[in-house]
């Protein structure tokens, strides 16, 4: 039984990831920022026992280190970190360069960098030090994005921070391999989470579905299954990889 810290676990991909680990017999610490009722539902519905709920705004100084320490205290140890929390594309974070005022441009960039990159980096640091001190190995899985490769013209800060997260993971994979710690990333395409229900049911839904030759978008459970495998000892040799999960909607060389 492992201790698993999943950030951004109140719903969507984070909730599915938490469920996958709990179903496999692990104890899960679910971090959330502001959607407490949703996060409580995630923990309440997890199979097994010993799970815990942690609140933190990962864009605040010290929040990441505190979150790892609280997870260790609640679970006894953290063997796996899943970096899923992020400021995501939304109407209020849209910032195409040609039409966005400087104040909003700077505000979105700084918030996305603080949470999507710096918060994730600090979580990696704290988890890595915990694992190295224990000497037992472990795994870190970062949730990146297809947008890191194909570009995000309406959300350039999102694409940039996800690309940086991928690069961070590859650097850490090399640095932490001597300690038996595997670091991988997944790069999902469009995923049918609760947050995207309106978009998928509206006029944009068909365009999103036909981006993939499968004629649909991804599911949180598909992402969770891959994350669960990458965090397993069987996937240690995949350390350093970035797994595309986009239904062949974007192929990179």
Secondary structure, 3 states (H helix, E strand, C coil): CCEEEECCCCCHHHHHHHHHHHHCCCEEEEEECCCHHHHHHHHHHCCCCCCEEEECCCCCCCHHHHHHHHHHHHHCCCCEEEECCCCCCCHHHCCCHHHCCHHHHHHHHHHHHHHHHHHHHHHHHHHHHHHHHHCCCEEEEEECCCHHHHCCCCCHHHHHHHHHHHHHHHHHHHHHHHHCEEEEEEEECCECCHHHHHHHHCCCHHHHHCCCCCCCCECHHHHHHHHHHHCCHHHHHHCCCEEEECCCCCCCC
